[in-house]
Amino acid sequence: MWLITTFTLNRRRFKKMKREMRLFVGKDGILTVEDPSPLEVKLLERLGIKLEENKHSTHLNKLSPRYRLLKDCQIQGLLPQNSIKLFSLHDQEIKKALLGGKNNAGNHSIFDLKRRLFRAYIKRCCLCGHKCNGHRILSGECPIGRPSHYYQHFIHVGEEKEIGRTLVIELAGCNIRCKFCQKGKLINPKKVKTVPFIPSLWDDIKREYICSDFDNISFLGGNPDQSFLAVLDFLENAPDWALNFPIIWHTNGYSSPIFYNLLHGLVDIMVFDFKYFNNICALSLSQAPLYKEIAKSALKAICGKRLFPLVIVRHLILPGHWNCCQKTLIDWLKENKMDIIFHPVSQYKPL
C-alpha cells in the first residue's frame, strides 16, 4: 500500500505560482517527499516530521559558470551557410572563449552561432532519436518548434550531493512518453497551466529568492532539450548577479550527439538519465524506438569530447528490469571506463 498526498502551497511573495508538494508513505512506513524545497522542509518540521536535506555543495566551489565566458566573445565577419563549416566555426570559437579569449569587436555572438546551427538542423530535424525529418514538428507532436513554457520553479534540496541546493526551472514538453513519469503532466504542455519561458523570468527569480540559498540553476522538465532556443535566450540575457551560478542540464538521453554539442560552453553539469538498456523496454514503456543505441551514442560523444566539466549518469531502478536494463547498463559503463559519476535512483512510485 502507498499513501500519496498532494498539497498545493501558495507562496506569498510570488502570487502567480503555486508549488505542489507530494508525500509518499510506503508499506514499510517510510515517508518520502518528491522534490523537496526549503518551504516543504520547514512545513514538515512544524508538523513534527524531520527530513534529511542536501546542504550546500562543496563540489561546486571551484566550478565557474562557462556560459558567461561566451557572453564576452563576438565573431567577426559573415557566418557560413554550410552546416559543417558552421559547426567547425562553433567548436573553434567555443574553445577560444573557454580559454578566456575575449573579442568585443565582432558583429555576431556565439549565441547567434548556436541559434543558426539549431535552426538549420530542425528544418529537417534529426536532433533526437525519432529522426522524424521535421514531421513531428509539423504535426504538433514535438514541442521543439513552439514557444517554450515552464510549469514552476523552486529551490530543490533533494538532489545529488554533487549538485547540492539548486534552483529548478521545470520546462514543459518532452520527446518520449514514459508511463511511470512523476512529471507526466509536463509531457503535454496543453494539459497543464504553464507560463511562457522568457528572459523576464530573471526578474521574478531575483524578487522571489535569496541568491545565497542555492548553488546553481537546473533546467529539467519534461525534457529541456526541446526548449533549447528559449534557454539560449534566457542565458544570453542573464543579469550580472546570475553569472556566478553554474548551469545544470537534465536530459532523458534521447537526443543526438549534434544536439549535446550545441550545449557545449553553456552547461557545467550534465545529468544524463539513462532510462533503459533494452529497446523493447524503451518502446513499450516510453515510446522511444532504438533508445539503447541513441543513448549510448550520445553518452559516448559527451564523454569522448569532454563537452561538460562533470557528467552524472542516473538510472531509475524499475522493478523487474535487473537483467534487461540495470545490470547490462552497469556492465557497459564499467567496460567503457567513462569519466562519469553513476547514481542509481530508487524513486519509482507505482502511481
Protein Blocks (a to p, Z undefined) as FASTA:
>chain_A
ZZddddddddfklmkbccdddddddfkopacdehiafklmmmmmmnopacddddddfklm
mmccfklmmmmpccedjddfblklmmmmmmmmmmmmmnopacfkbcbdfklmmmmmmmmm
mmmgckbfnonnommmmnomamklpccddfbdcddfkbcfklmpadddddeddfbdcfkl
mklmmmpmmlpccddddfklmmmmmmmpcfklpcbdcddedjfklmmmmmmmmmmmpcfk
lmmpccddddehiacfklmmmmgojambdcdddfbfcfklmmmmnopghklmmmmmmmmm
mmmnomafbdcddddddehilmmmmmmmmmmmmmnopacdddddffbccZZ
